[in-house]
Amino acid sequence: MRTPSNSPTLFPSEPAETGDAWITAYCDGGARGNPGPSGYGAVVQDASGAKVAELSEFLGVQTNNFAEYSGLLAVLDYALQNGHRRLRVVSDSELMVKQIQGKYQVKSPGLRPLYERARKKIAGLERFEITHALRHKNKDADRLANLAMDRGMGRTKSSSS
């Protein structure tokens, strides 16, 4: 699938069910160097655990936290654009998760606009949950983030992370 470099790559698996069912998105962002070439990846599952989409985008030279927030924004956009009203997000970014939960303040001027965009999109959902998971529970999203960075850096195969 060919997409412009500034739009996310979407790999739909099958038509998504919409409505009151929860969907779960595992999202990850990363940067090679901080800042450095960055990207995010996300795997979206329906209520039965079946994969309905994979999202992946190269973000250029950004920080790791920018990439993490970009992954969150991508899954929020996916949910809203596809009529999903209940979204669970799993991320290995403790900082982002606790900022969205209101447990940490957003002190970085670079993250504040991303945080505000995320909160506005979350308000458009009926229900929203976000939880922190250790990196090994987020392997597929990490793989997609690395593929995005590889694409952006002109590499054809993803390196192991």
Residue pairs with C-beta under 8 A, 6 or more apart in sequence:
1 9
1 10
1 11
3 9
3 10
5 58
5 152
7 57
8 55
8 56
8 57
8 74
9 55
9 56
9 57
9 148
9 151
10 53
10 54
10 55
10 78
11 53
11 54
11 55
11 56
12 52
12 53
13 50
13 51
13 52
13 53
13 54
14 50
14 52
16 23
16 44
16 46
16 52
16 53
16 82
16 84
17 46
17 47
18 82
18 83
18 84
18 85
19 83
19 84
19 85
20 85
20 86
20 126
21 46
21 47
21 84
21 86
22 47
22 86
22 87
22 88
22 127
23 44
23 45
23 46
23 47
23 52
23 79
23 84
23 86
23 87
23 88
24 44
24 45
24 49
24 87
24 88
24 89
24 90
25 42
25 43
25 44
25 45
25 75
25 78
25 79
25 87
25 88
25 89
25 90
26 42
26 43
26 45
26 89
26 90
26 91
26 133
26 137
26 138
26 140
26 141
27 40
27 41
27 42
27 55
27 68
27 71
27 72
27 74
27 75
27 89
27 90
27 91
27 138
27 141
28 40
28 41
28 42
28 68
28 71
28 91
28 92
28 93
28 138
28 141
28 142
28 144
28 145
29 38
29 39
29 40
29 41
29 59
29 64
29 65
29 66
29 67
29 68
29 69
29 70
29 71
29 93
29 145
30 38
30 39
30 40
30 64
30 67
30 142
30 145
30 146
30 149
30 161
31 37
31 38
31 62
31 63
31 64
31 66
31 67
31 149
32 38
32 149
32 153
34 63
34 64
35 61
35 62
35 63
35 66
36 61
37 58
37 60
37 61
37 149
37 152
37 153
38 58
38 59
38 60
38 61
38 62
38 63
38 64
38 66
38 67
38 149
39 56
39 57
39 58
39 59
39 67
39 145
39 146
39 147
39 148
39 149
39 151
39 152
40 55
40 56
40 57
40 59
40 67
40 68
40 70
40 71
40 74
40 144
40 145
40 148
41 54
41 55
41 56
41 71
41 140
41 141
41 142
41 143
41 144
41 145
41 146
41 147
41 148
42 53
42 54
42 55
42 56
42 71
42 74
42 75
42 78
42 141
42 144
43 51
43 53
43 54
43 140
43 141
43 144
44 51
44 52
44 53
44 54
44 55
44 75
44 78
45 51
45 52
46 52
53 78
54 140
54 144
55 71
55 74
55 75
55 78
55 144
56 144
56 145
56 147
56 148
56 151
57 70
57 74
57 148
58 148
58 149
58 151
58 152
58 153
59 66
59 67
59 70
59 148
59 152
60 152
62 70
63 110
65 93
65 95
65 96
65 108
65 110
65 111
66 110
66 111
66 114
67 145
68 91
68 93
68 95
68 96
69 96
69 111
69 114
69 115
69 118
70 114
71 91
71 141
71 145
72 89
72 91
72 96
72 100
72 118
72 130
73 114
73 117
73 118
73 121
75 87
75 89
76 87
76 118
76 121
76 122
76 125
77 121
78 84
79 85
79 87
79 125
80 121
80 124
80 125
84 125
85 125
85 126
85 127
86 125
86 126
86 127
86 128
87 125
87 127
87 128
87 129
88 128
88 129
88 130
88 131
89 128
89 129
89 130
89 131
90 130
90 131
90 132
90 133
90 137
90 138
91 97
91 130
91 131
91 132
91 133
91 138
92 132
92 133
92 134
92 135
92 137
92 138
92 142
93 132
94 132
95 104
97 130
97 131
97 132
98 104
98 132
99 105
99 106
99 111
99 115
100 115
100 118
100 119
100 122
100 130
101 130
106 112
106 115
122 128
135 142
142 161
143 158
143 161
146 158
146 159
146 161
147 158
150 156
150 157
150 158
150 159
